[in-house]
Each structure stands twice: as structure tokens, then as C-alpha cells.
């Protein structure tokens, strides 16, 4: 999966982030996780069974968390 950050005023690409891939369980498994931004961090779950925390300005990995299965939604409080 690729995640892109673009400048909201110019549309210029700021950074691109690539996860370790997407695994699909079956034909109906066509949706991907929507990213969530909170306090300067972008969180996204991936079909590679990993949650990623990415610096919103830098596009660099802050941390990852390996789950026991696909991760399609993130809820940040």
C-alpha cells in the first residue's frame, strides 16, 4: 500500500510512504484502511498485519505494531 502526503494549497507531493504490502484474504477483500491524523502523527492499518505511525511532516516511520491479522480501521482518541 502507498500513502501520499500532498500540500493542500498546491497539490505538490510532500512525501510517499510504502508499507510492506497488502495481503488479501479473498475476492471480497477489496477495501484498504483509511489513514487517521492526530497531533502530528498519521496512523494507518495495513493488510500486511501492521499498524504504522508515520510523522505527518517528515513521512518517516515513528513506530510499527504487528497484529495477529489484517488491520483495516484505526480509531484514535
Buried (B, 14 or more C-beta within 10 A) or exposed (E): BEBEBEEEEEEEEBBEBEBEEEEEEEEEEEEBBEBBEEEEBBBBBBBBBBBBBBBBEEBEEBEBEEEEEBBBEBEEE
